Amino acid sequence: SDKITDASFKYVQQLPELQVLIIKGLVQVTEKYFAYMPSVKCLNVNGCTMITDQAVERFLETTCSIQWLELTDTRVTIQCLIAALAWTKCTGKELELTVNGELEYQYKSLEIEKNEKLFVSSLEDDVNLCEDEIYEGYCEETITMLEEDD
């Protein structure tokens, strides 16, 4: 939606227990407020064309919970994946990234030391994200929390 901008997105950061955030296709959201969300475990920014390497790097610097991150159709480059690899090495935590096919290919072609904590895939891998265990688990958890609040 063109109506959701940084001005509205800054309030998302004020949700201390937010675990799943899907802002797919929000083309007006920039990196201005895309950072401090330490409790987010599952983040989908697919189609957020203003999200860059710097935004994701800043997000990774402030998060301690992220496990799944979809970055397809954003402005991220191989630099973002290198930063994600460094994050997994530093934290010892696993991170699953979904990126464009070309970016996945670039990452897998890099002649650098990788680790078993960073999983990079693309939609071209015929991965159905709705069946992804992490994504599905957080979606079910979110639905349960919303039902309990009613």
Backbone as a ProteinNet text record, in pm:
[ID]
protein_1_A
[PRIMARY]
SDKITDASFKYVQQLPELQVLIIKGLVQVTEKYFAYMPSVKCLNVNGCTMITDQAVERFLETTCSIQWLELTDTRVTIQCLIAALAWTKCTGKELELTVNGELEYQYKSLEIEKNEKLFVSSLEDDVNLCEDEIYEGYCEETITMLEEDD
[TERTIARY]
83.5	0	87.8	48.7	122.2	90.9	-9.1	-51.5	27.9	94	172.6	314.7	357.9	488.7	570.7	687.5	772.5	700.2	618.7	548.8	462	396.7	315.3	399.4	503.4	587	663.2	693.8	771.1	697.8	565.1	488.7	505.4	540.4	563.3	676.8	776.2	890.5	850.8	734.7	690.9	615.4	611.2	543.9	649.4	669.6	782.1	776.1	659.3	648.6	618	636.3	610.1	706.6	652.4	736.8	730.7	617.7	601.5	560.5	635.7	604.1	609.9	497.2	488.8	452.7	549.8	525.6	546	513.4	529.8	467.6	548.2	498.6	478.3	526.1	510.3	623.1	599.3	703.6	743.4	665.7	698.3	779.8	796.4	874	1022	1097.1	1240.9	1315.9	1445.1	1526.2	1524.1	1454.4	1454.6	1415.9	1310.2	1265.4	1284.1	1355.4	1374.6	1498.7	1482.2	1597.6	1552.4	1528.7	1513.3	1382.3	1389	1276.1	1333.1	1382.3	1457.6	1378.9	1247.6	1170.5	1121.4	1139.8	1089.6	1168.5	1094.4	1155.2	1137.5	1032	997.2	961.4	1038.2	1018	1014.2	907.1	891.7	884.2	987.3	989.8	991	939	931.5	861.9	927.7	868.8	882.1	948.2	972.6	1097.6	1077	1186	1278.6	1245.9	1333	1425.4	1411.1	1494.3	1628.9	1737.5	1873.1	1959.4	2082.1	2179.5	2193.9	2206.3	2227.5	2111.2	1989.3	1872.4	1877.6	1908	1913.1	2030	2144.3	2259.3	2226.4	2158.9	2119.8	2019.4	1926.9	1830.1	1902.1	1997.1	2070.4	2151.7	2199.1	2275	2188.2	2057.6	1969.7	1878.6	1878.1	1788	1861	1786.6	1845.2	1758.7	1648.2	1551.8	1528.1	1572.8	1537.6	1583.5	1493.7	1524.6	1494.2	1400.9	1358.6	1338.2	1397.7	1393.4	1378.3	1268.5	1249.8	1283.5	1379.3	1431.9	1413.8	1324.6	1307.1	1250.6	1292	1245.4	1267.3	1385	1430.1	1557.9	1626	1751.3	1875	1858	1973.7	2063.2	2191.8	2293.3	2367.5	2471.6	2553.4	2612.9	2632.7	2685.7	2594.3	2465.3	2369.1	2386.1	2406.7	2423.6	2554.3	2657.3	2784.4	2765.4	2687.2	2657.5	2576	2482	2402	2489.8	2584.3	2678.3	2760.8	2808.3	2884.8	2798.6	2670.9	2578.9	2564	2549	2533.9	2661.8	2776.4	2903.6	2920.1	2881.9	2896.7	2799.3	2674.7	2571.5	2560.8	2606.6	2590.5	2448.5	2364.9	2224.3	2203.2	2097.8	2062	1976.6	1989.4	1910.3	1877.4	1750.3	1705.9	1669.3	1737.9	1712.7	1650.5	1549.2	1493.4	1523.3	1591.1	1635.3	1600.9	1626.3	1608.8	1706.7	1670.5	1753.1	1894.4	1910.9	2044.1	2130.6	2071.8	2146.5	2184.4	2094.9	2126.8	2245.3	2243.6	2352.2	2484.1	2480.6	2602.1	2658.3	2570.2	2615.3	2679.1	2613.2	2664.2	2792.5	2816.6	2938.3	3055.5	3028.9	3135.7	3235.8	3360.6	3465.4	3510.2	3416.9	3446.9	3400.9	3451.5	3412.4	3270	3185	3045.2	3027	2908.6	2880.9	2744.4	2715.1	2589.3	2473.5	2496.6	2393.2	2312.9	2367.6	2297.6	2244.8	2113.8	2047.4	1994.9	2044.5	2003.6	1929.4	1808.9	1730.8	1656.6	1597.1	1519.7	1384.3	1293.6	1162.2	1173.7	1281.2	1303.9	1338.2	1367.1	1398.2	1272.8	1158.4	1029.8	998	1042.3	1010.2	877.7	781.5	653.8	665.3	674.8	697.6	583.6	464.3	352.1	371.7	455.5	481.9	612.3	683.2	806.9	775.6	845.1	814.5	823.3	927.3	943.6	831.5	811.1	708.2	570.9	540.5	410.9	392.5	497.1	489.9	459.5	524.6	500.4	363.4	318.3	184.1	79.4	95.1	1.9	6.9	127	145	77	90.3	28.8	-122.9	-176.8	-322.2	-373.2	-302.3	-341.6	-341.5	-237.6	-230.5	-345.8	-378.7	-488.2	-621.7	-640.3	-764.6	-778.1	-667.6	-669.9	-705	-668.9	-697	-843.1	-916.5	-1058.6	-1147.4
-118.7	0	124.8	222.6	348.5	438.1	402.1	487.9	463.9	350.7	322.1	369.4	465	528.1	514.3	576.2	576.3	633.3	735	799.8	700.2	609.7	509.8	391.4	359.5	244.7	265.2	388.6	411.3	360.4	351.3	301.2	150.9	81.5	-62.4	-91.2	-4.9	-23.8	-16.7	38.1	53.4	-69.4	-175.5	-299.2	-395.2	-398.6	-472.6	-623.7	-680.1	-825.1	-871.2	-783.4	-817.1	-925.9	-1037.7	-1148.4	-1174.3	-1147	-1169	-1037.4	-994.7	-870	-894	-874.3	-889.6	-753.3	-691	-559.7	-569.1	-682.7	-715.9	-608.7	-558.3	-466.4	-322.7	-286	-147.7	-63.7	-10.9	56.8	192.6	248.5	378.9	368.2	246.8	228.2	228.3	318.4	327.3	271.3	289.9	239.9	332.6	443.9	542.6	481.9	402.1	341.6	190.9	140.3	-3.5	-42.9	-60.2	-101.3	-169.2	-94.6	-149.8	-226.4	-356.8	-446.7	-577	-574.3	-687.7	-817.3	-811.5	-933.5	-1001.2	-937.7	-993.6	-1119.1	-1228.5	-1355.4	-1384.5	-1330.9	-1360.2	-1228.8	-1189.9	-1061.3	-1080.3	-1030.9	-1039.3	-897.7	-856.9	-725.3	-739.7	-850.8	-877.2	-761	-705.4	-597.7	-459.6	-448.3	-316.8	-260.1	-193.1	-155.4	-48	9.4	110.3	50.1	-78.7	-144.5	-180.5	-137.5	-153.9	-239.1	-262.7	-333.8	-267.2	-135.5	-61.7	-82.1	-86.4	-107.6	-245.2	-346.5	-482.6	-496.8	-438.2	-444.1	-377.8	-263.9	-194.6	-279.2	-341.9	-430.6	-545.9	-608.5	-720.2	-678.1	-554.8	-504.9	-491.9	-475.9	-450.9	-567.2	-671.3	-782.7	-895.5	-966.1	-1083.7	-1207	-1188.5	-1297.1	-1343	-1269.3	-1299.8	-1440.1	-1512.8	-1646.6	-1660.8	-1581.5	-1593	-1454.1	-1428.3	-1295.6	-1310.2	-1256.4	-1259.4	-1123.5	-1122.4	-998.8	-991.4	-1070.3	-1067.5	-933.3	-892	-767.3	-644.6	-639.2	-521.6	-472.4	-377.3	-326.3	-392.3	-500.6	-563.3	-628.6	-633.6	-690.9	-800.7	-850.7	-954.1	-905.4	-775.1	-718.5	-751.2	-751.1	-784.1	-929.2	-1018.8	-1159.2	-1183	-1108.5	-1118	-1068.6	-962.2	-911.4	-1013.6	-1080	-1182.9	-1300.7	-1337.3	-1443.9	-1405.3	-1282.3	-1233.8	-1235.7	-1199	-1198.8	-1339.6	-1440.4	-1577.6	-1626.5	-1584.9	-1624	-1558.5	-1433	-1357.5	-1405	-1430.1	-1465.9	-1615.6	-1694.7	-1839.1	-1885	-1794.4	-1826.4	-1856.9	-1933	-1965.8	-1855	-1836.4	-1737.2	-1791.9	-1788.8	-1832.2	-1709.3	-1691.5	-1578.3	-1627.3	-1555.4	-1580.2	-1456.9	-1477.9	-1367.5	-1399.5	-1305.3	-1329.3	-1437.3	-1507.6	-1616.3	-1574.8	-1459.1	-1411.2	-1388.2	-1334.3	-1308.6	-1439.7	-1535.8	-1667.5	-1727.8	-1717.5	-1770.1	-1700.4	-1567.6	-1492.4	-1539.3	-1558	-1600.7	-1739.7	-1831.1	-1967.9	-1976.8	-1877.7	-1873.9	-1807.9	-1739.3	-1670.5	-1770.5	-1737.2	-1823.1	-1768.7	-1772.8	-1732.2	-1844.2	-1841.6	-1943.3	-1916.9	-2015	-2003.9	-2089.7	-2088.2	-2174.2	-2239.8	-2332.4	-2406.3	-2331.3	-2209.9	-2131.7	-2042.4	-2009.2	-1923	-2007.7	-2000.6	-2073.8	-1972	-1977.4	-1883.2	-1960.8	-1916.1	-1979.2	-1871	-1911.4	-1817.2	-1878.2	-1794.1	-1843.7	-1935.5	-1919.2	-2003.7	-2147.2	-2169.6	-2304.4	-2389.6	-2335.7	-2403.4	-2427.3	-2337.9	-2345.6	-2274.1	-2342.9	-2280.1	-2220.5	-2088.9	-2023.8	-2045.7	-2070.8	-2097.7	-2229.9	-2317.8	-2445.6	-2444	-2334.2	-2322.6	-2336.2	-2424.4	-2453.2	-2330.8	-2252.1	-2134.2	-2035.5	-2003.3	-1906.3	-1953.9	-2079.7	-2135.8	-2134.6	-2170.6	-2172	-2035.5	-1932.6	-1798.3	-1747	-1783.1	-1741.9	-1806.2	-1935.8	-2004.2	-1943.7	-1914.3	-1854.1	-1717.5	-1639.5	-1507.4	-1518.5	-1610.2	-1629.7	-1669.7	-1759.5	-1802.6	-1685.6	-1602.5	-1486.7	-1390.8	-1369.4	-1279	-1334.4	-1465.5	-1527.7	-1518.5	-1532.8	-1523.6	-1383.8	-1283	-1144.4	-1106.8	-1184.9	-1153.7	-1183.4
0	0	0	-76.6	-81.8	37.3	117.4	227.9	355.9	367	487	461.7	542.4	524.7	651.7	652	771.1	892	870.6	981.9	1058.2	988.2	1056.6	1103.5	1030.4	1064.8	1195.1	1231.6	1354.6	1478.1	1472.2	1586.2	1604.9	1500.1	1509.1	1606.9	1609.4	1698.9	1845.6	1874.4	2012.3	2063.4	1985.9	2026.3	2080.3	2211.6	2269	2252.6	2229	2217.4	2075.1	1978.4	1838.5	1792.6	1743.2	1699.9	1550.4	1488.1	1344.8	1281.7	1181.5	1112.5	962.2	897.3	752.3	695.7	630.1	569.4	418.7	367.2	225.5	136	43.8	-57.3	-13.5	104	149.9	90.8	-25.9	-102.4	-45.8	45.3	102.6	231.7	284	406.7	370.3	433.3	408.5	528.5	528.4	639.4	760.5	751.5	859.3	994.2	997.6	1123.1	1124.6	1028.6	1017	1095.8	1222.9	1302.3	1429.9	1532.4	1666.1	1683.5	1664.3	1687.6	1744.6	1868.5	1922.3	1939.2	1950.1	1973.7	1845.9	1730.1	1604.4	1567	1545.2	1506.8	1358.5	1300.8	1162.3	1094.5	991.8	925.2	774.4	713	568	512.7	438.5	374	221.8	173.3	29.8	-40.5	-140.3	-218.5	-158.1	-44.6	16.2	-51.5	-160.6	-249.6	-194.8	-80.8	-20.6	86	115.5	216.3	152.8	218.8	166.3	258.6	215.7	298.9	434.9	434.6	559.3	655.9	604.4	690	755.3	677.5	731.2	828.3	796.5	886.9	1020	1015.7	1138.7	1217.6	1146.1	1210.2	1280.6	1212.1	1271.4	1393.6	1394.3	1509.8	1634.2	1616.9	1731.4	1766	1685.2	1713.1	1784.8	1866.7	1930.4	1904.4	1834.7	1818.4	1675.3	1576.7	1437.6	1398.2	1332.1	1283.1	1135.3	1085.2	945.6	888.2	774.4	713.3	562.6	509.4	364.1	306.9	212.4	154.4	3.4	-53.3	-198.4	-243.5	-359.4	-421.1	-332.6	-272.8	-198	-266.1	-204.4	-262.3	-201.9	-129.8	-66.9	-171.7	-138.3	-225.8	-150.4	-212	-149.1	-17.1	-3.8	121.1	239.3	216.9	321.5	366.4	271.5	305.3	380	345	417.5	561	578.4	712.9	792	725.9	792.7	833.9	749.7	783.1	905.3	908	1023.3	1148.9	1135.4	1249.6	1306.6	1218.6	1267.1	1334.6	1281.9	1343.9	1480.4	1490.4	1615	1723.1	1684.4	1782.6	1806.3	1709.9	1720.1	1691.6	1642.6	1615.7	1468.2	1441.6	1304.3	1244.5	1113.6	1042.5	904.5	871.2	739.2	657.9	544.7	455.8	326.1	280.6	148.3	64.8	-47	-132.7	-278.1	-366.7	-509.9	-556.3	-662.1	-713.4	-748.3	-808.9	-846.4	-723.1	-618.2	-495.2	-426.1	-429	-373.8	-449.1	-580.5	-663.3	-629.9	-616.9	-582.4	-448.9	-350.3	-217.9	-224.2	-291.3	-297.9	-379.2	-466.6	-548	-476.2	-366.8	-293.6	-239.2	-253.2	-199.9	-65	29.1	166.7	258.9	380.5	477.1	523.5	502.7	544.9	669.5	726.6	841	824.3	914.3	905.1	970.3	1015.9	1084.4	990	873.8	779.2	664	643.9	536.9	436.8	315.2	211.2	103.3	72.7	-33.3	-110.6	-220.4	-300.8	-331.1	-374.4	-414.1	-534.1	-610.6	-727	-687.8	-559.5	-511.6	-496.3	-539	-522	-375.3	-291.1	-149.4	-129.9	-74.1	-43.5	95.6	103.1	231.1	328.7	279.4	368.9	441.1	385.9	449.2	528.2	526	600.8	749.5	818.9	958.7	1048.4	1033.9	1119.3	1092.8	965.9	927.4	972.8	944.3	980.4	1131.9	1204.7	1350.5	1408	1358	1408.8	1369	1250.8	1209.3	1299.7	1328.9	1418.4	1558.3	1606.6	1738.2	1744.8	1639.4	1634.2	1633.8	1555.7	1551.6	1688.9	1756.7	1890.2	1987.3	1982.9	2072.5	2045.9	1919	1884.4	1931.9	1919.4	1964.7	2116	2188.6	2334.5	2381.2	2302.9	2339.7	2319.6	2239.1	2212.3	2330.6
[MASK]
++++++++++++++++++++++++++++++++++++++++++++++++++++++++++++++++++++++++++++++++++++++++++++++++++++++++++++++++++++++++++++++++++++++++++++++++++++++

